[in-house]
Amino acid sequence: MISWAFIFEAPETDPVRDRLIVERGGVRSTIVAVPEQSAAVGVAVELAGEGVQFIELCGGFEPGWAGKIVEATGGGIPVGCVGYAGGASIRRMAALFS
């Protein structure tokens, strides 16, 4: 089975309660909300310990967090960052949260 996780930031969330697990066709997808970006590090370590094979961070994460997660998990699993298509998409996302 392939096991992966997607972590995103949403205010006032609890990563223990605010998660969704979908298992279909040999793939286990775990989606976890964290209240702030720094909380993703501990969640990633926990997920890696549970057998998650790779992690993706929402495009809203600052780039440095991927490196911190790689370091915290001992470099044992790939960590990716979702990106947005071009400057127009980034400006629109920024407008949503300003």
C-alpha positions as CSV (number, residue, x, y, z in Angstrom):
1,M,0.0,0.0,0.0
2,I,1.2,3.5,-0.8
3,S,0.7,5.9,2.1
4,W,1.1,9.6,1.7
5,A,0.0,12.8,3.5
6,F,-1.0,16.4,2.6
7,I,-0.7,19.0,5.3
8,F,-2.4,22.4,5.1
9,E,-2.7,25.4,7.4
10,A,-6.1,26.6,8.7
11,P,-6.6,28.8,11.8
12,E,-8.0,27.2,15.0
13,T,-7.6,23.6,13.8
14,D,-6.4,20.6,15.8
15,P,-4.2,18.2,13.8
16,V,-5.5,15.3,15.9
17,R,-9.2,15.9,15.2
18,D,-9.0,17.8,11.9
19,R,-7.7,15.1,9.6
20,L,-9.2,12.9,6.9
21,I,-8.0,9.5,5.8
22,V,-9.1,8.0,2.5
23,E,-8.1,4.4,1.6
24,R,-8.9,3.3,-2.0
25,G,-7.1,1.1,-4.5
26,G,-4.0,0.4,-2.5
27,V,-3.5,4.1,-1.6
28,R,-3.9,5.6,1.8
29,S,-4.2,9.4,1.7
30,T,-4.1,11.4,5.0
31,I,-5.0,15.1,4.9
32,V,-4.2,17.0,8.1
33,A,-4.9,20.6,9.1
34,V,-2.5,22.5,11.3
35,P,-3.2,25.8,13.1
36,E,0.2,27.3,12.1
37,Q,3.0,26.3,9.8
38,S,5.4,25.3,12.6
39,A,3.0,22.6,13.8
40,A,3.6,20.8,10.5
41,V,7.0,19.6,11.7
42,G,5.6,17.5,14.6
43,V,2.7,16.2,12.5
44,A,5.2,15.1,9.8
45,V,7.3,13.3,12.3
46,E,4.3,11.5,13.7
47,L,3.0,10.6,10.2
48,A,6.5,9.3,9.2
49,G,6.4,7.1,12.3
50,E,3.1,5.7,11.3
51,G,4.5,4.7,7.9
52,V,3.6,7.6,5.6
53,Q,6.0,7.3,2.7
54,F,5.9,10.9,1.4
55,I,4.4,14.3,2.5
56,E,3.2,17.2,0.5
57,L,2.8,20.7,1.9
58,C,0.1,23.1,0.8
59,G,1.3,25.9,-1.5
60,G,0.6,28.4,1.2
61,F,3.6,27.1,3.3
62,E,6.7,29.2,3.4
63,P,9.5,27.3,1.5
64,G,11.7,26.8,4.6
65,W,9.2,24.4,6.2
66,A,9.8,21.6,3.7
67,G,13.5,21.6,4.7
68,K,12.7,21.6,8.4
69,I,10.4,18.6,7.9
70,V,13.1,16.8,5.9
71,E,15.6,17.4,8.7
72,A,13.1,16.4,11.5
73,T,12.2,13.2,9.7
74,G,15.9,12.4,9.2
75,G,15.6,12.7,5.4
76,G,13.9,9.3,5.2
77,I,10.9,10.4,3.2
78,P,10.4,12.8,0.3
79,V,8.7,16.1,1.1
80,G,7.1,18.1,-1.6
81,C,5.6,21.6,-1.9
82,V,2.5,22.3,-3.9
83,G,2.9,25.4,-6.1
84,Y,0.6,27.8,-7.8
85,A,0.6,28.5,-11.6
86,G,2.3,31.8,-12.1
87,G,2.2,35.2,-10.5
88,A,-1.5,35.8,-11.2
89,S,-2.4,32.8,-9.1
90,I,-0.1,33.8,-6.3
91,R,-1.6,37.4,-6.2
92,R,-5.1,36.0,-6.1
93,M,-4.2,33.7,-3.2
94,A,-2.6,36.5,-1.4
95,A,-5.7,38.6,-1.9
96,L,-7.9,35.9,-0.3
97,F,-5.9,36.1,3.0
98,S,-5.1,39.9,3.2
